[in-house]
Each structure stands twice: as C-alpha cells, then as structure tokens.
Amino acid sequence: MKQNPTIRSDWREGDAGLIVDLHRRGYADDPERYGPDFLKHVRHTVDEADIPGHPASRVWFAELDGETVGCAALVDRGDRGQLRWVVLTPETRGLGLGRQLLAAAMAHAGAQDWRSVYLETTDGLDVSMALYQRLGFRVDVAEDRPVWQGGGQFIVMSRDL
C-alpha cells in the first residue's frame, strides 16, 4: 500500500451498498456477533437515513490508493446529530484514518444547529470507545441486552456541542 489517504464526502450511486460492505469487511473477524443480522440492520439504517435527502446529514469515506477502506456518517435527527457507521477495514486500522473521519464529522456537527451528537455502539470495540472518549463523548447508557446474534452490552454515548 502506498498510503495516499483521501476523504470524500459526496454521495455517489452505490454508496449505501459500500457502507454495508465496509461493515462486512470491518467486522469479518467476528462473524458470530456481526453476521447477517447485523449487516441487514446496517442496510436498513442506511436506507432509513436517506443521506442525500437530508442536507445536514453527511457521510465521509476514507480512500487509500483508490480503494474505499472506511467510513463515518452524521445523520440529522432534528436538534441533534447521530454519529453512525464508523468502520475501517482491519488492515487500515492504526493509520489515523479513523481520527480523520471523525474530525471531519465533528467539524460538520459544529456547523449545524444541533445541541449534541450521540452514537450507539456495543462492548468489545475498545479502540473505538477510546477514540470517542478522546473526542469528548460520555457514556449515557450501558445495558446488557441481546446484540445482533448474541448477548452483549448496548452503549449510547453523547457529546454536547
């Protein structure tokens, strides 16, 4: 890999499927937890968000040497934004792409009339949790409940703007 990263935020035909595929690739090492039910959920949430239909909503894609290797999005939820679909392919973790994606997302959030940004995640994603906490997100909810294809902890985090 030459490692010439770029971040794009324009919505293109096929991006909904690309987000789902990035999740498939990003969580391939844990198919029991992040298998078909999870991927169906991702597709449903991407379709429901209708990114191109909401001007304040936006998705950012990390591209490395012409290949899309990660994404993050903000979905307009009225008076707040929802951070969604933060994922990188395993081979690109540790290159700073996650920080770049989230910096772009949080800069966009700051330009909106939102009071806060929130996200939903699960336990076991320690690197992501640490990054969210460094960005000022705090845990509002952490409860044990069924998560995709097994047990786990459902976590909601938020950050005031």
C-alpha positions in Angstrom: 0.0 0.0 0.0 1.3 3.4 -1.0 -0.9 5.0 1.7 -2.2 8.1 -0.1 -5.3 8.7 2.0 -8.2 10.9 0.9 -11.5 11.6 2.5 -14.5 12.2 0.3 -18.0 13.3 1.4 -20.0 13.4 -1.8 -22.8 10.8 -2.0 -22.5 8.5 -5.1 -24.6 5.8 -6.6 -23.8 2.5 -4.8 -22.6 4.2 -1.5 -25.4 2.5 0.5 -24.0 -0.9 -0.5 -20.5 0.3 0.1 -21.3 1.2 3.7 -22.7 -2.3 4.2 -19.7 -3.9 2.6 -17.3 -1.9 4.7 -19.1 -3.3 7.8 -18.8 -6.8 6.4 -15.1 -6.4 5.9 -14.5 -4.4 9.1 -16.1 -7.0 11.3 -15.2 -10.2 9.4 -13.1 -11.4 12.3 -16.3 -11.7 14.5 -19.0 -13.3 12.3 -20.9 -14.8 15.2 -21.6 -11.3 16.6 -21.5 -9.2 13.4 -23.0 -11.6 10.9 -26.0 -11.4 8.5 -28.5 -9.9 11.1 -26.0 -7.1 11.8 -25.5 -6.4 8.1 -29.2 -6.3 7.4 -29.5 -3.8 10.3 -26.8 -1.7 8.7 -28.5 -1.7 5.4 -31.9 -0.8 7.0 -30.3 2.1 8.9 -28.5 3.4 5.8 -31.8 3.3 3.8 -33.7 4.9 6.6 -31.2 7.8 7.0 -31.6 8.8 3.3 -28.3 10.8 3.4 -28.8 12.5 0.1 -32.3 13.6 1.1 -31.2 15.5 4.2 -28.8 18.4 3.7 -27.4 18.3 7.2 -26.7 14.6 7.0 -23.4 13.5 5.5 -21.1 10.5 5.1 -17.3 10.5 4.8 -15.4 7.8 3.1 -11.7 7.1 3.7 -9.9 6.1 0.5 -6.4 4.7 0.3 -4.7 4.2 -3.0 -8.1 4.4 -4.8 -9.8 1.8 -2.5 -12.5 2.7 0.0 -11.4 1.4 3.3 -13.6 3.2 5.9 -16.5 5.5 6.6 -18.3 7.6 9.2 -21.5 9.5 9.0 -23.7 12.0 10.7 -27.4 11.7 10.5 -29.6 14.7 11.1 -32.0 13.9 14.0 -33.6 17.3 14.4 -31.9 19.1 17.3 -29.0 16.7 17.4 -26.9 14.5 15.1 -26.3 10.8 15.3 -22.8 9.5 14.5 -23.2 6.3 12.5 -21.3 3.6 10.6 -17.8 4.3 11.9 -15.7 1.5 10.5 -12.3 0.8 9.0 -11.1 -2.3 7.3 -8.7 -4.3 9.6 -5.6 -3.7 7.5 -6.0 0.1 7.7 -6.5 0.5 11.4 -3.8 2.4 13.2 -3.1 4.7 10.2 -5.0 7.7 11.6 -7.9 7.3 9.2 -10.5 7.0 12.0 -9.3 10.2 13.6 -9.5 11.9 10.2 -13.0 10.7 9.6 -14.2 11.7 13.0 -12.5 15.1 12.8 -14.4 15.8 9.6 -17.7 14.6 11.1 -17.3 16.6 14.3 -16.3 19.8 12.3 -19.6 19.3 10.3 -21.5 18.8 13.5 -20.2 22.0 14.9 -21.5 23.9 11.9 -25.1 22.6 12.4 -27.8 23.9 14.8 -27.6 20.8 16.9 -27.3 20.8 20.6 -25.4 17.5 20.7 -24.2 14.4 18.9 -24.9 10.9 20.0 -23.9 7.4 18.9 -24.9 3.8 19.6 -22.3 1.1 19.9 -21.6 -2.2 21.6 -19.0 -3.5 24.0 -15.8 -5.1 22.7 -14.8 -2.2 20.5 -12.2 -0.8 22.9 -10.2 1.2 20.3 -13.4 2.9 19.0 -14.5 3.6 22.6 -11.2 5.2 23.4 -11.4 7.4 20.3 -14.9 8.5 21.1 -13.9 9.4 24.7 -10.9 11.4 23.5 -13.4 13.4 21.4 -15.4 14.2 24.5 -18.2 11.6 24.2 -19.5 10.3 27.5 -21.4 7.0 28.2 -25.1 7.7 28.9 -26.4 4.2 28.7 -24.6 0.8 29.1 -27.0 -2.1 29.4 -26.8 -5.8 28.9 -29.2 -7.0 26.2 -29.3 -9.1 23.0 -26.9 -7.5 20.5 -27.3 -8.9 16.9 -26.6 -12.7 17.2 -25.8 -12.9 20.9 -25.5 -11.2 24.2 -23.5 -8.0 24.8 -23.7 -4.5 26.1 -25.6 -1.8 24.2 -24.0 1.6 24.7 -25.2 5.1 24.0 -22.7 7.9 24.1 -23.2 11.6 23.6 -21.3 14.9 23.4 -22.7 18.4 23.8 -21.8 20.9 21.1 
